[in-house]
């Protein structure tokens, strides 16, 4: 069992900028941030951009923006991994000098043939360590022939690698199950060190950043076994490890792009709020202590977060739960806050919202706010207040109900020049029903059809009062006339 450092708490998120910020990476960021805040530590950021072909500045910007939007502020300037390649090569040279690593001249065709033979023999794929013990003369022969070499780290098949995982408890891995000697640098000329690879650079960088706890997904467990050997060979301090459960789809498989939306920027565009998404991601694999509601903010979660309540089993993504939480967040906003959130969406929808007074817009938010699950719902529900609505088939059918048009005409004649209030609005409805000889329900359904173009919507009286204050009620009631 290897020993490990524990304090001070310094954790990191180390995303690769080869795509937008994925919800799995973001959930890892949440757990790291919560743990750091709980223990008064630091949450650090490292951009692992050593995949030169796929890494893009736009993806790095997306990662930064997504974390900031979620409220996951980091505590120091981000480390850019590609800027540290000299340190990585120095560590590889140290492993070569100590005999922990060696140059492997096996060609791609030789390795392919080896794997094909293993498959034919129904053996697990692994490197057979064929160049582990080359003599100096053999190495010179390969070099003289112009062969390039990868650099491999020696893994003793008889070695047992053990650690105490903060989520999964005692872990043990056999060296024989790690696939043979590990490549730590890509192929290059025999006298050079090629591009350093993931397992090596992660170890070197985590040590340089004094990372105390490595918190990441369970798909990294095999990497942890390999990295522990590298920590040991390089005589570097070993952090504690916590491997969190994967996020699964409804079929119990790892959530992927095939499941639709997985990018944080996509969730943002769909109308989810940062507090709701951060809240929900915390619940993806962590159970709040007894007495704590499922609706909380990051600061509340940080006060009680620890790994004893992180589950080992995968966490299934539940859209209904996310929608419920998002609705709760929206319902907590006052009308002024909600109006500010909806302004960009109304602008994108080309609503002439600036033509309406701020008090009117805030009153609209008070009206539609309780029914919102997503911010995007605030576009659809606000649309008939900003624009003359088209009548739905149901609305047209309602206006053809016997007595509907006479009742609306009677109401139109009764509306005074001054702005209505709740009391006289109710009185006018009663008077119009009496004049037209219809039941109140007929007039109220017909009013909703005429005012909103549909039979569903927020409170009818409040809807009418809002449209009356802008003078739109008369226009819409008039347009239901047969001559129109």
C-alpha positions in Angstrom: 0.0 0.0 0.0 1.4 3.4 -1.0 1.4 6.3 1.4 -0.2 9.5 0.4 -0.2 13.2 1.3 -3.4 14.7 2.6 -2.9 18.4 3.4 -3.3 21.2 2.4 -6.2 20.4 0.1 -5.4 21.3 -3.5 -7.5 19.8 -6.2 -7.7 20.3 -10.0 -9.8 20.0 -13.0 -7.8 19.0 -16.1 -10.0 19.1 -19.2 -8.7 18.6 -22.7 -9.7 21.4 -25.1 -10.7 18.9 -27.8 -14.4 19.7 -27.5 -16.9 21.8 -25.5 -17.3 21.5 -21.8 -19.1 18.1 -21.3 -21.5 17.6 -18.4 -19.3 14.7 -17.1 -16.3 17.0 -16.9 -18.5 19.7 -15.4 -19.7 17.3 -12.7 -16.1 16.4 -11.9 -15.4 20.1 -11.6 -18.4 20.5 -9.2 -17.1 17.7 -6.9 -13.6 19.1 -6.9 -14.8 22.6 -6.2 -17.1 21.4 -3.4 -14.4 19.4 -1.7 -11.9 22.3 -1.9 -14.4 24.7 -0.4 -15.4 22.3 2.3 -11.8 22.0 3.5 -10.6 25.5 2.9 -8.4 24.4 0.0 -7.8 25.5 -3.6 -9.5 24.5 -6.8 -7.1 24.7 -9.7 -7.4 24.4 -13.4 -5.1 22.8 -15.9 -5.7 22.7 -19.7 -4.4 19.4 -21.1 -3.7 20.5 -24.7 -1.0 18.1 -25.7 -3.2 16.7 -28.4 -2.0 19.3 -30.9 -4.3 18.3 -33.8 -7.6 18.3 -31.9 -7.0 21.0 -29.3 -8.6 24.4 -30.2 -8.5 27.8 -28.5 -12.3 28.0 -29.0 -12.8 24.9 -26.9 -10.5 26.3 -24.2 -12.6 29.5 -24.1 -15.8 27.4 -24.0 -14.5 25.5 -20.9 -13.6 28.7 -19.1 -16.9 30.3 -19.9 -18.9 27.2 -18.9 -17.1 27.0 -15.5 -17.6 30.7 -14.8 -21.2 30.5 -15.8 -21.7 27.6 -13.3 -20.0 29.6 -10.5 -17.0 27.3 -10.3 -14.3 30.0 -9.9 -10.7 28.7 -9.7 -8.0 30.0 -7.4 -4.9 30.5 -9.6 -4.0 31.2 -13.2 -4.7 28.0 -15.3 -1.7 25.8 -16.1 -1.3 25.2 -19.8 0.1 21.7 -20.1 1.8 22.2 -23.5 4.0 24.9 -22.0 5.5 22.3 -19.7 6.8 19.9 -22.2 10.4 20.5 -21.2 9.6 19.3 -17.6 7.8 16.2 -19.0 10.8 15.3 -21.2 13.1 15.8 -18.2 11.0 13.3 -16.2 11.2 10.8 -19.1 15.0 11.2 -19.3 15.1 10.6 -15.5 13.2 7.3 -16.0 15.5 6.3 -18.9 18.6 7.0 -16.7 17.2 5.0 -13.8 16.3 2.0 -15.9 12.6 2.4 -15.3 12.0 3.2 -19.0 13.5 2.0 -22.3 13.3 2.7 -26.0 11.0 0.3 -28.0 11.7 0.1 -31.7 8.7 -2.1 -32.6 7.0 -0.9 -35.7 3.3 -0.4 -36.2 3.1 -3.4 -38.5 4.9 -5.6 -35.9 2.5 -4.4 -33.2 -0.5 -5.0 -35.4 0.7 -8.5 -36.2 1.2 -9.1 -32.5 -2.4 -8.0 -31.7 -3.9 -10.1 -34.5 -2.1 -13.1 -33.2 -3.3 -12.5 -29.6 -6.9 -12.1 -31.0 -6.5 -15.4 -32.9 -5.4 -17.0 -29.7 -8.3 -15.4 -27.8 -5.9 -13.5 -25.6 -6.4 -10.0 -24.2 -4.4 -7.4 -26.1 -1.2 -6.4 -24.5 2.3 -5.5 -25.4 4.6 -8.5 -25.1 7.6 -6.4 -23.9 9.7 -7.7 -26.8 12.2 -4.8 -26.7 12.4 -4.5 -22.9 15.9 -6.1 -22.7 17.6 -5.1 -26.0 21.4 -5.1 -25.8 23.3 -1.9 -26.7 24.3 -3.6 -30.0 20.7 -4.4 -30.9 19.7 -0.8 -30.1 22.5 0.5 -32.2 21.4 -1.8 -35.1 17.8 -0.5 -35.0 19.0 3.1 -34.8 21.4 2.6 -37.7 18.5 1.2 -39.8 16.7 4.5 -39.2 14.0 3.0 -36.9 12.2 5.4 -34.6 11.4 4.5 -31.0 8.7 5.0 -28.5 9.7 5.1 -24.9 8.1 2.6 -22.6 7.9 2.4 -18.8 8.6 -1.0 -17.3 5.7 -2.7 -15.5 6.4 -5.7 -13.4 3.6 -8.3 -14.1 4.1 -9.7 -10.5 3.6 -6.3 -8.9 0.4 -5.6 -6.9 -0.7 -2.0 -6.9 -2.9 -0.9 -4.1 -4.5 2.3 -2.8 -7.3 3.4 -0.6 -9.9 5.1 -2.8 -11.9 7.8 -1.0 -15.1 6.6 -2.8 -14.5 2.9 -3.4 -12.3 1.9 -0.5 -9.4 -0.5 -0.8 -8.4 -1.0 -4.4 -5.9 -3.5 -5.8 -4.6 -3.9 -9.3 -2.3 -6.6 -10.7 0.6 -5.4 -12.8 -0.2 -8.2 -15.3 -3.5 -6.6 -16.0 -2.1 -3.3 -17.2 -1.4 -4.4 -20.8 2.4 -4.7 -20.7 5.0 -2.0 -20.6 3.4 1.4 -20.9 4.2 3.9 -23.7 5.1 7.3 -22.1 6.4 9.1 -25.2 5.5 8.9 -28.8 7.7 7.6 -31.5 10.7 9.7 -32.4 14.3 9.4 -33.6 16.3 7.0 -31.5 18.3 9.7 -29.8 15.3 11.9 -29.0 12.3 11.9 -26.7 9.0 12.1 -28.6 5.9 13.8 -27.4 5.2 12.8 -23.8 1.9 11.0 -23.2 -1.0 11.3 -20.8 -0.1 9.1 -17.9 3.4 10.5 -17.6 2.5 14.2 -18.0 -0.5 14.0 -15.5 1.8 12.6 -12.8 4.5 15.3 -13.4 2.0 18.1 -13.5 0.0 17.0 -10.5 3.2 16.8 -8.5 4.3 20.2 -9.7 1.0 21.7 -8.8 1.1 20.0 -5.3 -2.2 18.4 -5.9 -3.3 16.6 -2.7 -6.5 14.9 -4.1 -7.2 13.6 -7.6 -10.9 13.5 -8.0 -12.1 12.1 -11.4 -14.4 9.6 -13.0 -14.2 5.8 -12.5 -13.0 5.3 -16.1 -9.6 6.5 -14.9 -9.1 3.6 -12.3 -6.7 1.7 -14.6 -4.8 4.9 -15.2 -4.4 5.4 -11.5 -2.8 2.0 -11.1 -0.3 3.0 -13.8 0.3 6.5 -12.5 1.0 5.2 -9.0 4.0 3.3 -10.4 5.2 6.5 -12.1 4.9 8.5 -8.9 7.0 5.8 -7.2 9.6 5.6 -9.9 10.0 9.4 -10.0 10.0 9.7 -6.2 7.1 12.2 -6.2 4.6 12.7 -3.5 1.4 10.7 -4.1 -2.0 12.3 -3.8 -5.1 10.6 -2.6 -7.6 9.4 -5.2 -11.4 9.5 -5.5 -13.1 7.9 -8.4 -16.6 9.1 -8.9 -19.4 7.3 -10.7 -20.1 7.8 -14.3 -23.2 9.6 -15.6 -25.4 7.2 -17.4 -28.3 7.5 -19.8 -31.7 5.9 -19.2 -30.5 2.6 -20.6 -27.7 2.5 -18.0 -24.9 3.2 -20.5 -22.3 6.0 -20.3 -23.9 9.3 -21.3 -22.5 10.4 -24.7 -23.2 12.7 -27.6 -25.5 10.0 -29.0 -27.9 10.8 -26.1 -28.4 14.4 -27.4 -27.4 17.4 -25.3 -24.3 16.8 -23.2 -22.5 20.2 -23.5 -22.9 22.8 -20.8 -23.3 25.5 -23.4 -26.1 23.5 -25.0 -27.9 23.3 -21.6 -27.5 27.0 -21.2 -28.9 27.6 -24.7 -31.9 25.4 -23.9 -32.9 27.7 -21.0 -31.5 25.9 -18.0 -30.1 28.1 -15.2 -26.6 27.8 -13.8 -27.8 27.3 -10.2 -30.2 24.5 -11.3 -27.6 22.7 -13.4 -24.9 22.9 -10.7 -27.5 21.7 -8.1 -28.5 18.8 -10.3 -24.9 17.8 -11.2 -24.1 17.7 -7.4 -26.9 15.1 -7.1 -25.5 13.0 -9.9 -23.6 10.6 -7.7 -23.9 12.4 -4.3 -26.6 12.1 -1.7 -27.3 15.1 0.6 -27.3 14.3 4.3 -30.6 13.6 6.1 -32.7 16.8 6.6 -31.2 18.6 3.6 -33.6 19.3 0.7 -32.6 18.4 -2.8 -32.8 22.1 -3.8 -29.6 23.8 -2.6 -26.9 26.1 -3.9 -23.2 25.3 -4.2 -22.3 27.1 -1.0 -24.8 25.0 1.0 -23.5 21.8 -0.6 -19.9 22.7 0.1 -20.7 23.1 3.8 -21.5 19.3 4.0 -19.8 17.7 1.0 -17.6 14.7 1.5 -16.9 11.4 -0.2 -18.7 9.2 2.3 -22.0 10.2 0.5 -20.7 9.7 -3.0 -22.2 6.6 -4.6 -20.2 3.9 -6.2 -22.9 3.0 -8.7 -23.4 5.1 -11.9 -25.8 8.0 -11.8 -28.7 8.0 -14.3 -29.5 11.3 -15.9 -33.0 12.3 -15.1 -34.5 15.1 -17.2 -37.6 15.4 -15.1 -35.5 16.0 -12.0 -33.4 18.6 -13.8 -36.5 20.4 -15.1 -38.1 20.4 -11.6 -35.0 21.9 -10.1 -34.8 24.5 -12.9 -38.4 25.4 -12.3 -37.7 25.8 -8.6 -34.8 28.2 -9.3 -37.0 30.3 -11.7 -39.8 30.4 -9.2 -37.4 31.8 -6.6 -36.6 34.8 -8.8 -38.5 38.0 -8.3 -40.1 39.8 -11.3 -37.2 42.1 -11.8 -34.6 39.3 -11.7 -36.7 37.2 -14.1 -37.2 40.1 -16.5 -33.4 40.6 -16.7 -32.9 36.9 -17.4 -35.6 36.9 -20.1 -34.5 40.1 -21.9 -31.8 38.4 -24.1 -34.2 35.6 -25.1 -36.9 38.2 -26.0 -34.4 40.1 -28.0 -33.3 37.0 -29.8 -37.0 36.3 -30.6 -37.3 39.8 -32.1 -39.9 40.9 -29.5 -40.2 44.7 -29.3 -39.9 44.4 -25.6 -38.3 47.9 -25.2 -41.6 49.4 -26.4 -43.2 48.2 -23.2 -42.5 50.0 -19.9 -40.3 48.1 -17.4 -43.2 47.9 -14.9 -45.3 46.2 -17.6 -42.6 43.7 -18.4 -42.1 42.9 -14.8 -45.8 42.4 -14.3 -45.7 40.0 -17.3 -42.9 38.1 -15.5 -45.0 37.9 -12.3 -47.8 36.5 -14.4 -45.9 33.8 -16.4 -43.1 33.1 -13.8 -44.9 30.4 -11.8 -45.5 28.2 -14.9 -41.9 28.3 -16.2 -39.6 25.2 -16.1 -37.1 26.6 -18.5 -36.1 30.1 -19.4 -37.0 29.3 -23.0 -40.6 28.8 -21.8 -40.6 32.5 -21.1 -40.4 33.2 -24.8 -43.3 31.0 -25.8 -45.5 32.2 -23.0 -44.6 35.9 -23.5 -45.1 35.8 -27.2 -48.9 36.5 -27.3 -48.3 39.5 -25.0 -45.8 41.1 -27.3 -47.3 40.1 -30.7 -50.8 39.7 -32.1 -51.4 36.0 -31.7 -52.6 33.7 -34.5 -55.8 31.8 -33.4 -55.3 28.1 -32.8 -57.8 25.6 -34.1 -59.1 25.3 -30.5 -59.4 29.0 -30.2 -61.3 29.3 -33.5 -63.6 26.5 -32.4 -64.3 28.3 -29.1 -65.2 31.6 -30.9 -67.7 29.7 -33.0 -69.5 28.5 -29.8 -73.1 29.9 -29.6 -73.1 33.2 -27.7 -69.3 33.6 -27.8 -69.1 36.6 -30.3 -72.2 38.4 -28.8 -70.6 38.1 -25.3 -67.3 39.5 -26.6 -69.1 42.3 -28.3 -70.9 43.2 -25.2 -67.7 43.2 -23.2 -66.0 45.3 -25.8 -68.8 47.9 -25.5 -68.4 48.0 -21.7 -64.7 48.5 -21.5 -64.1 52.1 -20.1 -61.4 54.5 -21.3 -59.5 54.3 -18.0 -57.3 51.3 -17.1 -59.2 48.5 -15.4 -58.6 47.0 -12.0 -59.3 43.5 -10.7 -62.7 44.5 -9.2 -64.3 46.3 -12.2 -62.9 43.6 -14.6 -64.9 41.0 -12.7 -68.0 43.3 -12.8 -67.7 43.9 -16.6 -67.5 40.1 -17.2 -70.7 39.6 -15.2 -72.5 42.4 -17.0 -71.4 41.2 -20.5 -72.7 37.7 -19.7 -76.0 39.1 -18.6 -76.4 41.2 -21.7 -75.5 38.3 -24.1 -77.4 35.7 -22.1 -74.4 33.3 -21.8 -72.8 31.5 -18.9 -69.6 33.0 -17.4 -67.5 30.0 -18.6 -68.4 30.6 -22.2 -67.2 34.3 -22.1 -64.1 33.6 -20.2 -62.9 30.8 -22.5 -63.8 33.0 -25.5 -61.8 35.9 -23.9 -58.8 33.6 -23.6 -59.1 32.6 -27.2 -59.4 36.2 -28.4 -56.7 37.6 -26.2 -54.0 34.9 -26.4 -55.1 32.9 -29.5 -55.2 29.7 -27.4 -57.2 28.1 -24.6 -54.2 27.7 -22.2 -52.4 30.4 -20.4 -51.9 32.2 -17.1 -54.6 33.7 -14.9 -57.3 35.2 -17.3 -58.1 38.3 -15.2 -54.4 39.2 -14.8 -53.8 38.5 -18.5 -56.7 40.9 -19.4 -55.5 43.6 -17.0 -52.0 43.5 -18.5 -53.2 43.7 -22.0 -55.7 46.4 -21.0 -53.0 48.5 -19.6 -51.3 48.6 -23.0 -54.6 49.0 -24.9 -54.1 45.6 -26.7 -57.3 44.1 -25.3 -59.6 46.2 -27.4 -57.6 45.4 -30.6 -57.8 41.7 -30.0 -61.4 41.6 -29.0 -62.3 43.7 -32.0 -60.5 41.4 -34.4 -62.8 38.5 -33.4 -65.6 40.2 -35.2 -67.0 38.3 -38.2 -66.2 41.2 -40.5 -62.5 40.9 -39.6 
